[in-house]
């Protein structure tokens, strides 16, 4: 499976948001089993985890 167009566009927006706040993205992964995109940004002791669903909706986890 491949990410949907909505999912891919949301991934670009999420990565842009994280980079605008100077958060290095250390993991960017498409999980074929759950069909979600997982993004992990880490700066010092702060971790930000985001999951992006097929619909393009995303949430912090």
N, CA, C and O atoms as CSV, one atom per row, in Angstrom:
chain,resi,resn,atom,element,x,y,z
A,1,UNK,N,N,0.841,-1.189,0.000
A,1,UNK,CA,C,0.000,0.000,0.000
A,1,UNK,C,C,0.880,1.244,0.000
A,1,UNK,O,O,2.026,1.227,0.449
A,2,UNK,N,N,0.310,2.304,-0.513
A,2,UNK,CA,C,0.982,3.598,-0.518
A,2,UNK,C,C,0.124,4.579,0.270
A,2,UNK,O,O,-1.080,4.370,0.423
A,3,UNK,N,N,0.734,5.638,0.767
A,3,UNK,CA,C,-0.059,6.665,1.447
A,3,UNK,C,C,-1.049,7.306,0.473
A,3,UNK,O,O,-0.794,7.384,-0.729
A,4,UNK,N,N,-2.173,7.758,1.009
A,4,UNK,CA,C,-3.143,8.476,0.185
A,4,UNK,C,C,-2.618,9.883,-0.090
A,4,UNK,O,O,-1.686,10.350,0.564
A,5,UNK,N,N,-3.227,10.546,-1.062
A,5,UNK,CA,C,-2.844,11.926,-1.367
A,5,UNK,C,C,-3.078,12.819,-0.155
A,5,UNK,O,O,-2.235,13.654,0.174
A,6,UNK,N,N,-4.222,12.646,0.512
A,6,UNK,CA,C,-4.520,13.445,1.709
A,6,UNK,C,C,-3.479,13.199,2.798
A,6,UNK,O,O,-3.047,14.129,3.480
A,7,UNK,N,N,-3.090,11.957,2.950
A,7,UNK,CA,C,-2.097,11.586,3.958
A,7,UNK,C,C,-0.738,12.218,3.622
A,7,UNK,O,O,-0.062,12.746,4.505
A,8,UNK,N,N,-0.350,12.164,2.368
A,8,UNK,CA,C,0.932,12.732,1.947
A,8,UNK,C,C,0.956,14.246,2.134
A,8,UNK,O,O,1.959,14.798,2.585
A,9,UNK,N,N,-0.135,14.917,1.792
A,9,UNK,CA,C,-0.201,16.365,1.967
A,9,UNK,C,C,-0.165,16.741,3.440
A,9,UNK,O,O,0.477,17.722,3.816
A,10,UNK,N,N,-0.847,15.972,4.272
A,10,UNK,CA,C,-0.819,16.225,5.715
A,10,UNK,C,C,0.589,16.015,6.262
A,10,UNK,O,O,1.028,16.752,7.145
A,11,UNK,N,N,1.297,15.019,5.744
A,11,UNK,CA,C,2.670,14.763,6.189
A,11,UNK,C,C,3.567,15.961,5.887
A,11,UNK,O,O,4.398,16.341,6.712
A,12,UNK,N,N,3.401,16.549,4.718
A,12,UNK,CA,C,4.185,17.740,4.373
A,12,UNK,C,C,3.866,18.875,5.336
A,12,UNK,O,O,4.776,19.553,5.813
A,13,UNK,N,N,2.582,19.092,5.628
A,13,UNK,CA,C,2.193,20.165,6.553
A,13,UNK,C,C,2.751,19.926,7.949
A,13,UNK,O,O,3.256,20.855,8.580
A,14,UNK,N,N,2.667,18.695,8.438
A,14,UNK,CA,C,3.172,18.368,9.776
A,14,UNK,C,C,4.686,18.568,9.834
A,14,UNK,O,O,5.198,19.158,10.785
A,15,UNK,N,N,5.396,18.084,8.829
A,15,UNK,CA,C,6.856,18.241,8.819
A,15,UNK,C,C,7.247,19.714,8.725
A,15,UNK,O,O,8.213,20.140,9.359
A,16,UNK,N,N,6.508,20.489,7.944
A,16,UNK,CA,C,6.773,21.931,7.857
A,16,UNK,C,C,6.538,22.595,9.205
A,16,UNK,O,O,7.331,23.436,9.628
A,17,UNK,N,N,5.456,22.225,9.883
A,17,UNK,CA,C,5.154,22.785,11.201
A,17,UNK,C,C,6.282,22.470,12.182
A,17,UNK,O,O,6.742,23.350,12.909
A,18,UNK,N,N,6.721,21.223,12.198
A,18,UNK,CA,C,7.788,20.826,13.119
A,18,UNK,C,C,9.088,21.555,12.804
A,18,UNK,O,O,9.768,22.026,13.716
A,19,UNK,N,N,9.439,21.654,11.533
A,19,UNK,CA,C,10.698,22.315,11.180
A,19,UNK,C,C,10.633,23.818,11.434
A,19,UNK,O,O,11.660,24.439,11.709
A,20,UNK,N,N,9.450,24.407,11.347
A,20,UNK,CA,C,9.303,25.833,11.659
A,20,UNK,C,C,9.592,26.121,13.124
A,20,UNK,O,O,10.006,27.225,13.477
A,21,UNK,N,N,9.374,25.132,13.966
A,21,UNK,CA,C,9.668,25.274,15.397
A,21,UNK,C,C,11.021,24.654,15.751
A,21,UNK,O,O,11.298,24.368,16.916
A,22,UNK,N,N,11.861,24.448,14.729
A,22,UNK,CA,C,13.230,23.931,14.912
A,22,UNK,C,C,13.265,22.588,15.628
A,22,UNK,O,O,14.132,22.342,16.466
A,23,UNK,N,N,12.318,21.728,15.291
A,23,UNK,CA,C,12.282,20.383,15.858
A,23,UNK,C,C,12.855,19.407,14.834
A,23,UNK,O,O,12.245,19.197,13.785
A,24,UNK,N,N,14.009,18.807,15.111
A,24,UNK,CA,C,14.572,17.832,14.170
A,24,UNK,C,C,13.688,16.578,14.071
A,24,UNK,O,O,13.304,16.001,15.088
A,25,UNK,N,N,13.378,16.172,12.864
A,25,UNK,CA,C,12.593,14.958,12.634
A,25,UNK,C,C,13.571,13.789,12.583
A,25,UNK,O,O,14.463,13.745,11.735
A,26,UNK,N,N,13.391,12.848,13.496
A,26,UNK,CA,C,14.324,11.719,13.574
A,26,UNK,C,C,13.730,10.429,13.002
A,26,UNK,O,O,14.471,9.530,12.608
A,27,UNK,N,N,12.402,10.334,12.955
A,27,UNK,CA,C,11.756,9.159,12.357
A,27,UNK,C,C,10.588,9.634,11.494
A,27,UNK,O,O,9.758,10.430,11.932
A,28,UNK,N,N,10.542,9.133,10.269
A,28,UNK,CA,C,9.418,9.364,9.363
A,28,UNK,C,C,9.152,8.009,8.722
A,28,UNK,O,O,9.966,7.514,7.943
A,29,UNK,N,N,8.012,7.413,9.052
A,29,UNK,CA,C,7.772,6.021,8.632
A,29,UNK,C,C,6.330,5.821,8.197
A,29,UNK,O,O,5.401,6.319,8.834
A,30,UNK,N,N,6.155,5.087,7.106
A,30,UNK,CA,C,4.823,4.660,6.694
A,30,UNK,C,C,4.636,3.232,7.169
A,30,UNK,O,O,5.359,2.329,6.746
A,31,UNK,N,N,3.674,3.030,8.041
A,31,UNK,CA,C,3.373,1.704,8.593
A,31,UNK,C,C,2.358,1.032,7.674
A,31,UNK,O,O,1.184,1.402,7.667
A,32,UNK,N,N,2.802,0.053,6.904
A,32,UNK,CA,C,1.918,-0.604,5.936
A,32,UNK,C,C,0.846,-1.454,6.604
A,32,UNK,O,O,-0.221,-1.667,6.029
A,33,UNK,N,N,1.115,-1.937,7.797
A,33,UNK,CA,C,0.138,-2.768,8.508
A,33,UNK,C,C,-1.053,-1.929,8.977
A,33,UNK,O,O,-2.205,-2.315,8.776
A,34,UNK,N,N,-0.775,-0.787,9.600
A,34,UNK,CA,C,-1.843,0.082,10.113
A,34,UNK,C,C,-2.216,1.198,9.147
A,34,UNK,O,O,-3.174,1.932,9.391
A,35,UNK,N,N,-1.475,1.334,8.060
A,35,UNK,CA,C,-1.700,2.361,7.039
A,35,UNK,C,C,-1.692,3.770,7.621
A,35,UNK,O,O,-2.558,4.587,7.307
A,36,UNK,N,N,-0.714,4.043,8.465
A,36,UNK,CA,C,-0.542,5.375,9.035
A,36,UNK,C,C,0.893,5.834,8.795
A,36,UNK,O,O,1.802,5.022,8.624
A,37,UNK,N,N,1.074,7.146,8.789
A,37,UNK,CA,C,2.413,7.727,8.762
A,37,UNK,C,C,2.740,8.136,10.185
A,37,UNK,O,O,1.934,8.770,10.865
A,38,UNK,N,N,3.922,7.768,10.622
A,38,UNK,CA,C,4.389,8.080,11.976
A,38,UNK,C,C,5.566,9.041,11.856
A,38,UNK,O,O,6.501,8.799,11.093
A,39,UNK,N,N,5.512,10.134,12.617
A,39,UNK,CA,C,6.590,11.122,12.625
A,39,UNK,C,C,7.023,11.338,14.065
A,39,UNK,O,O,6.194,11.544,14.951
A,40,UNK,N,N,8.331,11.289,14.289
A,40,UNK,CA,C,8.897,11.548,15.614
A,40,UNK,C,C,9.917,12.660,15.484
A,40,UNK,O,O,10.861,12.566,14.700
A,41,UNK,N,N,9.719,13.715,16.260
A,41,UNK,CA,C,10.669,14.828,16.312
A,41,UNK,C,C,11.195,14.917,17.738
A,41,UNK,O,O,10.431,14.830,18.699
A,42,UNK,N,N,12.505,15.092,17.864
A,42,UNK,CA,C,13.128,15.131,19.191
A,42,UNK,C,C,14.100,16.300,19.246
A,42,UNK,O,O,14.933,16.484,18.359
A,43,UNK,N,N,13.973,17.084,20.311
A,43,UNK,CA,C,14.924,18.157,20.575
A,43,UNK,C,C,15.199,18.148,22.065
A,43,UNK,O,O,14.303,18.369,22.880
A,44,UNK,N,N,16.447,17.891,22.407
A,44,UNK,CA,C,16.864,17.753,23.798
A,44,UNK,C,C,16.011,16.686,24.469
A,44,UNK,O,O,16.075,15.522,24.075
A,45,UNK,N,N,15.224,17.044,25.460
A,45,UNK,CA,C,14.403,16.042,26.169
A,45,UNK,C,C,12.946,16.034,25.718
A,45,UNK,O,O,12.132,15.288,26.261
A,46,UNK,N,N,12.620,16.850,24.744
A,46,UNK,CA,C,11.236,16.963,24.290
A,46,UNK,C,C,11.007,16.075,23.070
A,46,UNK,O,O,11.732,16.174,22.080
A,47,UNK,N,N,10.003,15.213,23.143
A,47,UNK,CA,C,9.622,14.360,22.019
A,47,UNK,C,C,8.228,14.745,21.543
A,47,UNK,O,O,7.320,14.952,22.348
A,48,UNK,N,N,8.071,14.837,20.244
A,48,UNK,CA,C,6.765,15.090,19.644
A,48,UNK,C,C,6.487,13.935,18.696
A,48,UNK,O,O,7.252,13.688,17.764
A,49,UNK,N,N,5.389,13.228,18.936
A,49,UNK,CA,C,5.000,12.097,18.102
A,49,UNK,C,C,3.676,12.426,17.416
A,49,UNK,O,O,2.735,12.901,18.052
A,50,UNK,N,N,3.620,12.170,16.123
A,50,UNK,CA,C,2.421,12.458,15.343
A,50,UNK,C,C,2.072,11.231,14.502
A,50,UNK,O,O,2.949,10.587,13.926
A,51,UNK,N,N,0.783,10.921,14.442
A,51,UNK,CA,C,0.277,9.869,13.557
A,51,UNK,C,C,-0.653,10.533,12.546
A,51,UNK,O,O,-1.508,11.343,12.905
A,52,UNK,N,N,-0.471,10.174,11.275
A,52,UNK,CA,C,-1.294,10.730,10.200
A,52,UNK,C,C,-2.090,9.582,9.580
A,52,UNK,O,O,-1.523,8.599,9.103
A,53,UNK,N,N,-3.411,9.727,9.598
A,53,UNK,CA,C,-4.314,8.673,9.133
A,53,UNK,C,C,-4.600,8.794,7.632
A,53,UNK,O,O,-4.269,9.805,7.012
A,54,UNK,N,N,-5.211,7.765,7.061
A,54,UNK,CA,C,-5.531,7.730,5.631
A,54,UNK,C,C,-6.310,8.958,5.167
A,54,UNK,O,O,-6.114,9.436,4.050
A,55,UNK,N,N,-7.188,9.464,6.022
A,55,UNK,CA,C,-8.033,10.608,5.678
A,55,UNK,C,C,-7.262,11.918,5.626
A,55,UNK,O,O,-7.770,12.922,5.126
A,56,UNK,N,N,-6.025,11.912,6.148
A,56,UNK,CA,C,-5.246,13.147,6.228
A,56,UNK,C,C,-5.333,13.795,7.589
A,56,UNK,O,O,-4.582,14.726,7.881
A,57,UNK,N,N,-6.242,13.317,8.431
A,57,UNK,CA,C,-6.306,13.835,9.796
A,57,UNK,C,C,-5.096,13.322,10.560
A,57,UNK,O,O,-4.634,12.206,10.327
A,58,UNK,N,N,-4.592,14.129,11.461
A,58,UNK,CA,C,-3.432,13.730,12.251
A,58,UNK,C,C,-3.659,14.114,13.703
A,58,UNK,O,O,-4.503,14.951,14.025
A,59,UNK,N,N,-2.875,13.474,14.576
A,59,UNK,CA,C,-2.971,13.802,15.997
A,59,UNK,C,C,-1.637,13.519,16.670
A,59,UNK,O,O,-0.844,12.693,16.218
A,60,UNK,N,N,-1.419,14.233,17.765
A,60,UNK,CA,C,-0.255,13.974,18.604
A,60,UNK,C,C,-0.523,12.718,19.423
A,60,UNK,O,O,-1.655,12.474,19.840
A,61,UNK,N,N,0.510,11.928,19.651
A,61,UNK,CA,C,0.346,10.755,20.520
A,61,UNK,C,C,1.394,10.800,21.617
A,61,UNK,O,O,1.439,9.907,22.463
